[in-house]
Amino acid sequence: MEAVADQLSGLAVNGGRPREGAGSPESDACPFPRRPLPGERNVLVTSALPYCNNVPHLGNLIGAVLSADVYARYLRQRGVNVVYVCGTDEYGTATENKAQAEGVSPRTICDRYTALHKSVYDWFDIRFDHFGRTSTPSQTAIVHEMFWALHGAGLVFPDDVHQLYCAATCNRPLSDRYVVGTCPRCGYEDARGDQCDSCSELLNPAELLRPRCATCGKTPETRASRHLFLDLPALASAVEGWSKDTQAGGGIWSANAVAMTRTWLRDGLEPRCITRDLDWGVPVPLEGFTDKVFYVWFDAPIGYLSITAEYAPDHWREWWEAGDRPPLPPTPSSLGSRRPWTMVQHLSTTEYLQYESGKFSKSRGVGVFGTDARDTNIAPAVWRYYLLVNRPEAADATFTWADLRAKNNDELLNNVGNFMHRTATFLASSFDAVMPELNGTVAAVVDATATINGELAAYHEAFAGLSLKAALKRAMAVARLGNQFLQTAQPWHSVKTDRKAAGSALAFSASVVVLLAGLLEPFLGQGWSTAALARLGVDRTDAVVCLADTFSPPLLPAGHRTAAKPTPLFSLISAADAEGFRSRFGGAPAAGAAAGAAAAAPAATGAFVLDLRVGRVATVEPHGESDRLYVATVDVGETAPDGTPSTRTLVAGLRDAYTADDLLGRPVVVACNMAPATLAGVQSQAMILAAEKKKPPGDAAARADGEAAARPGG
């Protein structure tokens, strides 16, 4: 069984080949719950389990459940036997902290936020086969099973941990998020005891500089406590072998997934503590440690198994155990257990989604969270499209309201919506909502069909490589081709002189609309495709939206009744609306006023003050999605909080004028106070100034002298 995992962005899959008769009612009939079928492609999709102590924001959605939903929907439409399971990650200090702050039990917090998460995902049209949680008896049983297997293999050992203890007020050990302090790696002053949010370094609480209790703010003392460790160094060669064999055997891994794995293995795996002095968690069954619980780092990945067990109690092992296949499982824990767990084969990851020019923050009111999106009256399909077309696959991306408005108005409304609405409207007004006959021998139809089939092949190829953005672009290209065909045919004119030709053009356009409903359903959701098909009088079924290898019109027969009064699928977002939303979700009024005052200060002098500095190009790479752009980092003399040099990332349209070697190490003039802008999906934090100029005599010598004199930050 194949496996795909999206750990940073949340997708895991196990699967073979599409079934015969994909999309037919017979092929889609499957007893509940689904189980692997012999001789067919069986795919188990999982997405990163969201913490249930918060409200998910847009970055959480694209980085986890939405990406996995797209892939699972595509597989269903290809007739694959697929199951998509997910659920809330409920144990650990994050939940205990939240419960303590609100004066309720951790279970109460989990019950509340699990329901909230599910309601948000339902609104975004995320289709799980099962959405569960990790605080279940199944989780405890399978975690214990995994632990005893590791213990029996000699991979668990006890050791003393010098941990922080709040003796002044709280009288308790300070595990993970119960302690905050300064990161010893980057100097960030509010790093948590388990990880630094600034540099993403994994930490132990005792490593923090100037630690303080997250509850009372007092300085803790250090005490020794006996804990259990997983011997990761003993598994290093097996993990490295699995990683290399998986990729060599056809596994598709994103570049950042490969880099992160290589870095961890290169730096050496270290023993990892798997227990905590907490009350909320899976209890440790080993004598002498029964007063402890398992660390969420150990128990949460096992949640994929236990949630599947909740979905399919009698045959979950058919999904997760590989039978007589080699034991190549997805985590060090399952690898070390010596059991033939189903492996992760494909690993699709994302970077971060930023909000306007900063990070999402619920406490500061910055950014759009799941519950906020519902209140904007912007349709779920629009949110889904925007997040997916800007999916941060290779670099961080930035949400802006101006960009959302542009994507909605220019790409959804004017491209997809305009084509679909014109087709349905002209059928209703000129042909009494009755489908005319298609003449498939007309050259324009033959040529358009061939071109669309080229895009369809590229669409399937992109999904095969887990390139969701590329697949979406191919679907949007089909919409543009439909628009071009309709605009060239102009049936609203030809109907007056050649009614058959006009009807044939509309019949072809209607077939493209049906195809588009299927192509875009993985991205925009079933609610949208149902509405789109209804404009043509078509009930959305699995057979209607099945994704075949080729497009063979007509997809609707002559005489089919379409909607008599079709309505538009998308609505215009005005500039005033976008600005209102930007202000509404931009944070506290005081912060907004301060920012406005700062921005207005230069204007009072009658000119914009430009912060120009001499920088040096530290790295430069071609942009993965543009043949005109470079992605570079530039040293402009700035330092991180710990005093180490830092660089700025920028996007430069210089590939037509310079090679990467020309730019690398070169001194450049950089505008450093430009507003961050997202160019082809990458946030640019500065701008290189360049001008076209004839090369004067002695330029080489002059440039050498200039380079010698220039210093970053000048």
Buried (B, 14 or more C-beta within 10 A) or exposed (E): BBBBBBBBBBBBBBBBEBBEEBBBEEBBEEEEBBBBEEEBBBBBBBBBBBBBBBBBBBBBBBBBBBBBBBBBBBBBBBBBBBBBBBBBBBBBBBBBBBBBEEEEBBEEBBBBBBEBBBEBBEBBBBBBBBBBBBBBEBBBEBBBBBBBBBBEBEBBEEEEBEBBBBBEEBEBBBBBBBBBBBBBBBBBEEBBBBBBEBBEBEBBBBBBEEBBBBBEEEEBEEEEBEBBBBBBEBBBEBBBEBBBEBBEEEBBBBEBBBEBBEEBBEEEBEBBBBBBBBEBBBBBBBEEBEEBBBBBBBBBBBBBBBBBBBBBEEBBBBBBBBEEEEBBBBBBBBBBBBBBBBBBBBBBBBBBBBBBBBBBEEEEBBBBBBBBBBEBEBBBBBBBBBBBBBBBBBBBBBBBBEBBBBBBBEBBBBBBBBBBBBBBBBBBBBBEBBBBEBBBEBEBBEEBBEBBBBBBBBBBEBBEEBBBBBBBBBBBBBBBBBBEBBEEBEBBEBBEEEBEBBBBBBBBBBBBBBBBBBBBBBBBBBBBBBBBBBBBBBEBEBBBBBBBEEBEBBBBEEEBBBBEEBEBBBBEBEEEBBEEBBEBBBBEEEEBEEEEEEEEEEEEEEEEEEEBBBBBBBBBEBBBBBEEBBBBBBBBBBEBEBEEEBBBBBBBBBBEEBEBEEBBEBBBBBBBEBEBBBBBBBBBBBBBEEEEEEEEEEEEEEEEEEEEEBEBBE
